[in-house]
Every structure is written in structure tokens, then in C-alpha cells.
Amino acid sequence: MRRSRAGLKEAVLRFFSPGSLLGPPRTRDLLRLYREYGLDPTTPHPRLFDSESLSHLRQDQLRALFKAMRVNEEHRVLSLGEGNGAVSRLLAKAVGCRITGVDLNPDLVSTARNLARVHGVGRLVEYLVQDVHALRLGRRRFDRLYANETMCHWRDKELALRKALPHLEPGAVVGIHDWLRGDRGGLDEGLRRLPGLGRLYPRGIWFQWSLSELAGLLERLGLEVLSAEDLTGAVDEGLRKSAAFIEALSRMADGRAIAAARSFREVLPAHFAWLRYGRIIARLPSRRPASGPRQHTAVQAPRGRAAGSRPTGRRSPRRRPGPPG
Ligand SMILES: C[S@@+](CC[C@H](N)C(=O)[O-])C[C@H]1O[C@@H](n2cnc3c(N)ncnc32)[C@H](O)[C@@H]1O
């Protein structure tokens, strides 16, 4: 399903809007949750992140990403597709660095700003409403960049990264968590095959690439890929645990939590076949190369089942449907 640029934006805004079926909770619902469960929002308690974030990965995996990126307190960090700020709040509390989060969705940015104050990290974070394809970061410079589960919605990943990379310092580290194409194709195809999931997820907003395609893009843009890992097994296990946890509490859980547990169960059959998950860590050269971007470093083979990846050529790869299952 091919959407116009405006149609894509509209569908992404709707899908991730606060309070929507699978979107993040509203600020007022979170404040109630903190009170009911005695959660102190100024701490990095895992329940906070796990109930606020749009991410399918749990807090420990985000911490692993930050560790692999070697983020420290002195760093200025750029986050693309930051959503409602759950990731940057965690990073600000865990490390104490400054973060600029960019997101298309004004409602998510407003939630992020409000929650930053509630979580006591308001002075460390700033949020901008922008489309990554038309980034305007002014004179801002960054030592680190992360993109957590957002690139799969970018129609032109190369364009977006070309806008962001000039704002990075030499030697800056980039960390990506993303939904990858599965062994049988992308989610659009999976949604046709899995009617339960098809009723929950919109079509035409998934531009999943394989791990090696993403790594190849970073290399063409002049970065050295330090690692590229397939995390599908970890995501699958995390989601099963979350669904079981909510179901065990089902007498106490509200309608939204029960709907979330149901959606977790619906997405599980898509794992591996239509949806894989990856982490890439890459680094800019310490000095800008005199001419042109670097070429090719080896990419670590994904763990678990074969990754459905294809080699990349010099041209920007486009999303291609997999063979019919
Ligand atoms: C699955 S959410 C992840 C949010 C956040 N990174 C997290 O892990 O909680 C994907 C986010 O990407 C944002 N997004 C998608 N396309 C975008 C674009 N072209 N420019 C900026 N943000 C975009 C969406 O608005 C949404 O907030």
C-alpha cells in the first residue's frame, strides 16, 4: 500500500497519538498510575519506562544501547523520532547528559515536555516538532545520535540521515534500534496474512529494511559500523513476558492494558516472518575524510534464524516485498 507524503504523516500521527489504542498513555493517566502504584517518577524505575514508552524493547535493552554507545554525562545527544520522551527521560536520569529529541507529532512532543518536568529532567532535555526529512537543527552539535524504533517509518532514510550527520562531531557514535523486514517480507504483507494484527496496525507506514541494508547505508554515509545484531529473540521474549504479566493482573488491569496485552499476543506470530528487530552501533571517523564517504566494513551475522537480508548496492535500497509465503 503506497501512501502520499501527507497520507503517511496523517497515518503515523494517528497511530502514535497519546491515548489511542496502541499509542502512549496520556499524561493524566500516567500521573494516576504513579500515584496508584507508588512510583516515584524521578527514579529510573523500570515500570516507568515499560508503561510509558512506545518501544517494544524494555528498559534493560535501552540501557544496553546507551552502554554500547558509550554515552557519558558530558555528551550532547540527538534523538530522532523521540516519541513521548520515555527514552530521553531514561537516558537523562541514567547518565545525566543533555538530549534534543525530535518528533513529527506535536502531541507527543507536548507530552514529552510535560513529563520531563514531572520526572525532574526538564533542564536536560529539549524537544522539537520536526519531520526528520526536513531537519532544521540550526547550530546545534551532538556527540551521540540514537533512533529507537522510528526509522522503519521513514520513507527516505538516507535523506534524513544526510540532514542529521552534519550536526555530529567527528568520532560521534550512532545507535539504532529498529524494526527490520522479516524472513517472508515486511509488515504490510504480514498484516494481510494475520487478520488479528491487521485490525490493530495500519498498513502503508512500514518501510522496514534488513540489518545489512541499514548497515550498508551507514557505511555509504561514511560511518564505520561497529556492530549489527539481530535482537528478534529478545524482543519476542520480552513481549511474551509483558503479555503474561498484564494477563496475570487482568482483574486489576484497565481496558487499555488488556487491549495492550491482546495486541502483544497478536504481534507475536509476525516475529521472524514479517518483523525482525535489530541494533546497530556505528561511528563517524575522528577526522572528516578528505574526500568522499568510506566504503564497507563487515557486518556481524544476525543471531537466531536467517535474517532475510540482502546485500546492498551503491544505490539507496528501497523496501521490497519478500516472496509470497
Ligand atoms: C514507535 S515510536 C518510537 C518512539 C520513541 N523513540 C520510543 O522508543 O519510545 C515511532 C516514533 O517515530 C516518529 N516518527 C515517525 N516518522 C517520523 C518522521 N518522519 N519524523 C519525525 N518523527 C517521526 C513517530 O511520531 C513516533 O513518535
The ligand as a Gaussian input file, in Angstrom:
#p B3LYP/6-31G(d) Opt

LIG

0 1
 C        7.437000       3.520000      17.730000
 S        7.532000       5.224000      18.043000
 C        9.066000       5.284000      18.955000
 C        9.137000       6.496000      19.856000
 C       10.361000       6.510000      20.770000
 N       11.604000       6.513000      20.010000
 C       10.318000       5.362000      21.761000
 O       11.060000       4.400000      21.587000
 O        9.519000       5.431000      22.711000
 C        7.968000       5.932000      16.471000
 C        8.078000       7.459000      16.523000
 O        8.664000       7.934000      15.316000
 C        8.039000       9.161000      15.000000
 N        8.236000       9.422000      13.567000
 C        7.852000       8.636000      12.532000
 N        8.179000       9.213000      11.359000
 C        8.812000      10.379000      11.652000
 C        9.377000      11.411000      10.877000
 N        9.357000      11.369000       9.538000
 N        9.928000      12.472000      11.517000
 C        9.932000      12.542000      12.875000
 N        9.396000      11.579000      13.671000
 C        8.842000      10.514000      13.073000
 C        6.582000       8.929000      15.376000
 O        5.864000      10.154000      15.523000
 C        6.733000       8.158000      16.671000
 O        6.783000       9.024000      17.776000

